[in-house]
Amino acid sequence: MHHPPRFNPKIESLRGLAALSVCFAHSLAIYCIENSNVLWSKPIWDHSFSAGFLMFVDSVFNPFAAVVLFFILSGYVLTQSLGGEKSLNGKNIASFYIRRCFRILPMMWAALIFTYALSKINHTAPPNQAALFYVAIFEHKFHFTAFLRNFFLLGFQVSPVMWTMRVELLGSLLMPAIVYVLLHGTRPRQFLLLGGLCAVTCLDRHDLQYIVCFYVGALLTGKDLVAACARWPILLFWSGVTICTLLRIFKDYLGFPMVETLATTAGAALILLGVLAGPSKFGILETGPFRLVGRLSYSLYLLHPAFLGLVAVAAFAIRLYPTLSGEAANTLIFFTSVFATLVASAFTYRWIEQPSIALGKVATRFASRPAADRRPSENSARATLL
């Protein structure tokens, strides 16, 4: 487990698939389907074939499992990054925090500003056409205070998807402690921490319940674990998909939210473990389209609500429904909004994400320099100003 991090394109592609899963679930909740403003108001088997088919696809690409997979992938990648350090000292940890802030915050704030600006457009849908999700998310004129709360991750009215960014920052804050336990803790202590985090999930229904996802991702960096599963990668992957699919279909019958969180974490972990254990079995994840979506996944995830709202407004304006059924209209909105968001994401990746990552690296190099080495340049700069 303690080796320098190597880029794995399959991890990037999995992140892209997870982002598409969230986009698809949100797109299904634009137009009412079968005169219902909530798609999952009744079981999948009580719908028509077309609606039931969309719900089944939504179950296979379980959006909650996609978010959990986001956190597990973060735990996996960040553990490799921190585990690759020569020593886990205060300077390296500070550099890690600086890089994470530059990686997460600039694009998040840019997407929030864009989403807030577009919220000023009239998103009111014709009567009895829009699903409850659309009404709740888009048919509001947000005050600037709502923007500020969203900016500082205190509320998420303007951009509801950004609640995951607060979890990402919290998980990043705790990652050095998690990696320390993996590097120096005994096997019983590692399992004890896993049990403790599972208990936190059962007791807490807020951000802390997802820290177990980061820890599970950290555990999956273990070479011995991956090697032991090398004989069953396909079985592991499809077992994870099956678990997440069934959890989505029978969500209303689980009774306890923490059961869904822990079971979904197990299912998402099996998906990742299968890909890690059998890299040759999942070569499709290294093809161009998957790599592209994976590379743009962060911008895609943050920007898609704004573009989804824009495409929906256009659909209402041209009276897409009832010319098309709710199922067909929502599917068309999904493909159109994803294409538009990917185009925009290509620009934000080039002009916001990459520069902010580069700035984070520069900041860490500057912060890691001894104070004595920084003084001459600071003095010369001051002299130039004078």
N, C-alpha and C positions, 0 to 999 in steps of 0.2 A: 504493500500500500504506500510505502514511503519512497516515491520516485518522482522525478521531475514531471510536471504536467505535460501531456501531449494532446494536441487538438484532435478531437474525434468528430468527424463530420456527421456521423449518425446522431450524435447528441444534439447537434444544431438542427438537424432535420426533424427530430422528435419534438423539439421546441416549436418548430413551425407547424407541425401537425396539431399540436396542442392549441396553438393560437387559432388555427382554422376551425377547430372544434368549438371554441367559444364564439367565433363569428357566426358559425352555422346555427348554434342554439339561439343566439340573439335574433338572427334573421327570421327564424320560424315564428317569432312573436311580434311581427309587424301587423299583418292582416289577421283578422279573426279567421279561424278554421272551423268549418261546420257550425257556424253561428255561435261559436264559443270564443270568448275573449281570453281564455287561458287554455293553452293546448293540452296541458297535463291535468285538466280538471276531471278527467275520467280515464280509466285504464286504457292501455293501448289496444286491447282486444275489443273495446266498445266503439272504436272508430271505423270509418270506411277504410278500404284497402289503401288508397293514396295517402290519407292522413296517417294511418297506422304505419305505412312504410317510412314516411318521414320521421315519425317518432322512433322507429326502430333504428334508423341511421343516427338519429340524435342520441340514442342509447349506446350504440357502438362507440360513437365519438363523444362519450359522456363529458359534458362541459365541466362539471365539478371535478371529475377525475383528471381532466386536462389541467386545471388549476393546481391540483395536488401534484401532478407530474411536473409542472413548472417548479414547484418548491423542491421536489426531490432532485431534479436536474441541477438546480442551484446548489444544493448541498453536495452533490457529487463533484461538480466542477470547482466549487470553492474549496473543497477539501483537497483536491489535487493541487490547486494553486498554493494553498497554505502549507500543505504537506511537502511541497517541492522546495520550500525555503530551507536554507542551511540550518537555521535555528529559529524557533518560534519566540522571538524576543519582542520587546516593546516597539522597537523601530520598525520591524517587519509588520507587526500588527497595525501600527499607525499608517504605514504605507498601504496596507490592504484596505483600511477604512477609507482612505483618500481615494483610492482607485474605484471603490464601490460607489462612493458618492458621485464621482464624475461620470460613472457608467450609468447610474440610475436617474439622477436628478435632472440634468439638462434636458434630455428627451422627454421626461415626464412633464416638466414644466412647459415645454414648448407645445406638447400635445394638449395640455390643459388650457393654455391660452387660445389655441385654435378651436378647441371644443366650446369654450366659453363664448368666443366670437360668433360661432355658428349657431349657438343657442338663441341668439337674438332674432334669427329667422323665424317666421311664423310656421310652426310645426303642427298646427291644429288639423286633425284629420276629419273627413266627412263622418257624420253620425253613424254609429253601429258598424264601422269598418275596421277600426284600429283595435288591436289586442291590448290587454291591460298593461303589458310591459311597455309598449310604445307610448301609451298615455302617461304612464308613471315616469318614464325617462325623458321624453322629448317635449311634451306639451306643458313646458314651464318656462317662465321668464325669471332667470336666476338673478338675485341681487349680488352685488359685488362682495358682500360678506360671505356668501356661499362660495364664491371663487376663492377668497382668501382662506377659508376653512379647508377647501380642497387642496389649495397650494401647500399648506402646511400639514396635510394629511390628517386633519382633525374631523373632516366630514367629506362625503363623497357624492353630493347631490349633482354637481356639474358633470363629473365623470365617474360613474359608479365602479368601473373596472379598476380604478386606482387604489381600491382597498388592498389589492394584492401587493402594491408597492410598499405599503407600510409593513406588511408581513415580510417582504423581501429585505427591507432595511433592518427589521428586528432580527431576522434570521442571520443576516450578515453580521450584525453586532455580536451575536452569540457564537458564530462559527469558530473563532479562535479557541474558545473554551471547549467546543465539541472536538476540534482537531487535537487539542492537547490531551483529552481523554483517550482518543484513539491512538495517539502516539505513545502515551506513557501509562495509560490505565491497563489493568489486568482484564482478562476476558470477563470475569464476574462483575467487575465494575462497569464495563461497557454494557453488559446486559442489564445491570441495575439501573443505569442511566436510561436505557431504552424503556424499561418498565416504568420509571418515574415520568418520562415524557408521555407515555401512553396514559398514565394516571392523570396528568395535567390535561390531556385531551378530553378525558371523561369529566373533569371537574370544571373546565373553563371553556366557554363558548365564544371566546374572542381570539385575538391574534395568537396568543400563546399556544392554542390547540394545534397550530400548524408547525410548531418547532420540531415535532417528531418527524415531519416529512424531511426536513433538512438533515436530521440525524440519520434517518434511513438512507438518504442519498450518500452521506458520508460513509456509512457501513458498506455500501456497494462498491467503494473503491478498493476493497480488499481483494487482492489477487487470488488468495486461496479460495474464497467464496465463489468467485467467477469461474475459476478452473474446475471446481467441484461440480458446477452446473453446466459444463461444456457439452455434456451428452444430451441435454434436453432443452436447447434454446427455444425451439419452436413450441414445445409443450409449455414452457414457462411463459412465453409471450402470449399465446392464445388463452392460457389460463387467466392471465391478468386481464386481457380484453373481456373474457367471459364474465369475470367477477365484476368489472366496472359496468358492463352492459346490464347485468341482472340487478345491480344496485340502482341503476337509473330507472329500470322498468318497475321495480318493486319499492321505490323510494318511500311511498306513502305508507308502506306496511312495516317499515323498520322500527318505528316507535321512538328511538333514541338517536338524536343527531350524531352523538359521539361514535355510535356503532358505524354509521355511514362514513365518518371521517377515517376511522381506523381501518375499516374494510377497504375503503377506496385507496388508502395509502398502501395497503398490502397488494392490491391489484395493480396499481401504478408501478410499484417497486418490481413486481414480477415482469411487467412489460419491459422496463429498463434492464433488468437482469437478463432477460432473454436476449435482448439486442447485444449486451456486453458479452454474454457467454458464447454467442454464435455469430460473430461478425460477418462471416462469409454467407450466412443465411439471409442477411438483410442488406444485400448490396444495393437494392433499389433506393435505400435511404441516402446513397452517395451520388445519385444521379442529379443532373442539373436542376430540374424543377424543384425537387425536395430541398436541395442545398440553397436555392434562391429564396424560397419561402422561409427556410430556417434562418438565413442571414438577416432577413427583413422582419423577423417575427416580433421583435420588441416594438418597433414602430407600428407594425400591423396591429398588434394587440392594443396599443394605446390610442391609435387613430381611428380604429374601425367604428366605434360608436358614432363619431361625428359624421363619417361618410355614410354610415348606415342610415342616419337620420336624414341626410341630404338626398340619398337615393329614394328613401321612403316618401319624402315630400314630393319628389318628382313623380313617383308612382301614383300618389294620390291626385296630383295635378292632371295627369293624362288619363285618369280613371282606369287604371290597370285592372281594378276589380269593380264590377263583377265580370268583365270580359274574360278574365282568367279566374280560376278558383283561388281560394286563399292559399292552398298548398302550392299551386303553380306560381302564383304571384310572389310568395315568400321565397321560393327557390330561385326565381329570377332575380329578386332583390339580393339574395346572398351572392350569386356569382358577379353581379354588377358592382355591388359595394366592395367585395373583396378585390376585384380587379382595380377599381379606382383607388382603394387604400394601398394596394401594392405599388402602384405607380407613385403615389405620394410618399410611400415608405422608402422607395429607392432614393428620392431626393433627401429625405430627413436622415437616412442612414449615411449618405455621402456628406451632408453639410452640417449635421448635428451630432449624430452618434460617433462617427469616426474622429472628428475633431475633439470632442469631449473626452474620448478615451485617450487620445494623444496628450491632451492637457493633463489628464490624471497621471499619466506616466511622467510627464515633465515635473509635475508638482511633487510626486513621490521622490524623484531624483533630487530635487532641490531640498526637500525636507530631510532626506537622509544624509545630506552633506554636513560635515561638522560646522559648527558656528564660525570657527576661525576661518574656514574656507569661504564662507559666504560674505564675510565682512569686506574684503577688498572690492568685490563687485558692487556691494551696496554703497561703499564709500565713493567709488568712482561714479556710480549713478547719481549720488547726491551732489557730487562736484559738478557733474554735467548740468544738473538742474540749476545749480547756483550760477 
